[in-house]
Amino acid sequence: MIIFDIETESLPEDELWDLIPPFDDNEVKIGNRGPEKAAEYIAQKHLEHEQDFFEKAALSSTSGRILAIGYFSPDKNKFTIDAVDEKHAEDGGSEAALLTRFWKLFNSMREQGRSMIGVNITEFDLPFLCRRSYMLGVDVPDSVFANSSRRYFSDTFVDVGSL
């Protein structure tokens, strides 16, 4: 078996501005504030909306990216980190290369009948890995999914957060 965890970060700030969901001033409940206080309150809520988006950007596959994947092999007592290295992207240090290596490892583990274990991987890590792969044009093996509906993941994956 191998234990894994992904680490994500937000996309660069200049790329995030175009991704902020729209803010509807009309949805803000202003109560009985006068026009000036209401405008201030709406401006504050708009700012909070943007701040909330930036704070959570790393948790969404559309506004975040995979920075690293950590692996621990208990039988070898070995810990490794596969990380994006922008300086060496042409040599396989890109996010797409990181994802390609992950899916290659998955195929190998599946063929050997070994498990890939993590915490909350079916709710966060695996959907994030799949979505980023799709966005970057990286092939996700069909065997990642337990059936053609692509709703459930292969039993190669064991999510200890859902036990």
VMD Tcl script that draws the C-alpha trace (Angstrom):
set ca {
  {0.00 0.00 0.00}
  {0.93 3.62 -0.31}
  {-0.45 6.61 1.57}
  {-0.80 9.86 -0.33}
  {-1.96 13.43 0.11}
  {-2.10 16.37 -2.27}
  {-1.18 19.95 -1.51}
  {-2.83 22.72 -3.49}
  {-2.33 26.43 -3.95}
  {-4.34 29.13 -5.63}
  {-3.59 30.22 -9.15}
  {-1.62 33.47 -9.41}
  {-3.70 36.46 -8.25}
  {-3.77 38.07 -11.69}
  {-5.49 34.93 -13.04}
  {-8.03 34.82 -10.20}
  {-9.71 38.18 -10.80}
  {-11.52 36.85 -13.87}
  {-12.75 33.82 -11.92}
  {-14.52 35.60 -9.05}
  {-18.21 34.69 -9.09}
  {-20.51 37.65 -9.71}
  {-21.69 39.63 -6.72}
  {-25.29 40.82 -6.71}
  {-25.76 44.00 -4.69}
  {-29.51 43.31 -4.64}
  {-28.97 40.12 -2.61}
  {-27.53 42.09 0.33}
  {-30.05 42.61 3.10}
  {-29.61 46.23 4.15}
  {-32.36 46.41 6.76}
  {-33.39 49.94 7.66}
  {-30.04 51.56 6.88}
  {-30.19 54.89 5.12}
  {-28.82 55.23 1.57}
  {-25.29 56.21 2.68}
  {-24.99 53.46 5.32}
  {-26.54 50.95 2.91}
  {-23.96 51.79 0.22}
  {-21.13 51.38 2.75}
  {-22.58 48.07 3.93}
  {-22.95 46.76 0.36}
  {-19.37 47.81 -0.44}
  {-18.16 45.95 2.67}
  {-20.09 42.80 1.67}
  {-18.65 43.03 -1.85}
  {-15.13 43.22 -0.40}
  {-15.85 40.25 1.90}
  {-17.11 38.29 -1.14}
  {-13.80 38.87 -2.94}
  {-11.71 38.10 0.16}
  {-13.62 34.86 0.74}
  {-13.00 33.81 -2.85}
  {-9.26 34.49 -2.60}
  {-8.99 32.68 0.75}
  {-10.65 29.55 -0.64}
  {-9.17 29.66 -4.16}
  {-6.73 26.81 -3.49}
  {-9.62 24.49 -2.63}
  {-11.27 24.66 -6.06}
  {-9.89 22.97 -9.15}
  {-10.89 26.00 -11.26}
  {-9.07 28.55 -9.11}
  {-6.39 26.32 -7.62}
  {-3.70 23.95 -8.77}
  {-1.74 21.02 -7.42}
  {1.56 22.02 -5.92}
  {2.76 18.65 -4.61}
  {1.79 15.08 -3.84}
  {3.31 13.41 -0.81}
  {3.69 9.64 -0.64}
  {4.50 7.33 2.25}
  {5.29 3.67 1.73}
  {4.99 1.93 5.14}
  {6.60 -1.31 3.97}
  {9.71 0.61 2.90}
  {9.35 3.29 5.60}
  {9.94 5.80 2.80}
  {8.44 9.26 2.37}
  {8.70 11.11 -0.94}
  {7.33 14.35 -2.33}
  {6.60 14.88 -6.01}
  {6.34 18.63 -6.51}
  {5.74 21.09 -9.31}
  {8.94 22.87 -10.22}
  {8.15 25.81 -12.49}
  {11.85 26.36 -13.19}
  {12.06 22.89 -14.71}
  {8.60 22.62 -16.28}
  {10.12 21.64 -19.63}
  {11.85 18.72 -17.87}
  {8.68 17.28 -16.36}
  {8.26 19.68 -13.46}
  {4.87 20.97 -14.59}
  {1.52 20.26 -12.94}
  {0.53 18.19 -15.98}
  {3.67 16.07 -15.58}
  {2.92 15.63 -11.87}
  {-0.58 14.41 -12.71}
  {0.73 12.06 -15.40}
  {3.11 10.50 -12.88}
  {0.27 10.11 -10.34}
  {-1.96 8.26 -12.82}
  {0.98 6.07 -13.86}
  {1.53 5.18 -10.19}
  {-2.19 4.45 -9.82}
  {-2.07 2.05 -12.79}
  {0.95 0.29 -11.32}
  {-0.63 0.00 -7.86}
  {-3.90 -1.28 -9.35}
  {-2.10 -3.92 -11.44}
  {-0.23 -5.11 -8.33}
  {-3.42 -5.22 -6.26}
  {-2.01 -2.65 -3.84}
  {-4.03 0.12 -2.20}
  {-3.63 3.88 -2.35}
  {-4.78 5.30 0.97}
  {-5.63 8.80 2.09}
  {-7.89 10.91 4.25}
  {-10.94 12.42 2.54}
  {-9.54 11.46 -0.87}
  {-12.92 10.61 -2.39}
  {-14.35 13.99 -1.42}
  {-11.38 16.23 -2.20}
  {-8.10 14.78 -3.50}
  {-9.40 12.49 -6.25}
  {-12.02 14.89 -7.66}
  {-9.39 17.66 -7.62}
  {-6.83 15.41 -9.36}
  {-9.37 14.36 -12.00}
  {-10.64 17.88 -12.68}
  {-7.15 19.36 -12.96}
  {-6.20 16.49 -15.28}
  {-9.19 17.21 -17.51}
  {-8.41 20.93 -17.51}
  {-4.76 20.31 -18.47}
  {-5.45 17.61 -21.04}
  {-3.94 14.80 -18.96}
  {-5.55 11.40 -19.50}
  {-7.35 9.98 -16.48}
  {-7.42 6.17 -16.72}
  {-10.95 4.77 -17.02}
  {-10.02 2.28 -14.30}
  {-9.91 5.16 -11.78}
  {-13.67 4.81 -11.66}
  {-15.53 1.77 -10.36}
  {-18.18 1.96 -13.10}
  {-19.12 3.79 -16.28}
  {-21.15 6.42 -14.39}
  {-17.83 7.74 -13.01}
  {-19.60 8.34 -9.73}
  {-17.51 5.99 -7.58}
  {-13.77 5.50 -7.45}
  {-11.87 2.26 -7.91}
  {-11.41 0.08 -4.84}
  {-7.67 0.63 -5.28}
  {-8.38 3.85 -3.37}
  {-9.11 3.58 0.34}
  {-10.46 6.69 2.04}
  {-9.82 6.40 5.78}
  {-11.78 9.62 6.31}
  {-14.98 7.86 5.32}
  {-14.55 4.66 7.36}
}
mol new
graphics top color blue
foreach p $ca { graphics top sphere $p radius 0.5 }
foreach p [lrange $ca 0 end-1] q [lrange $ca 1 end] { graphics top cylinder $p $q radius 0.2 }
display resetview
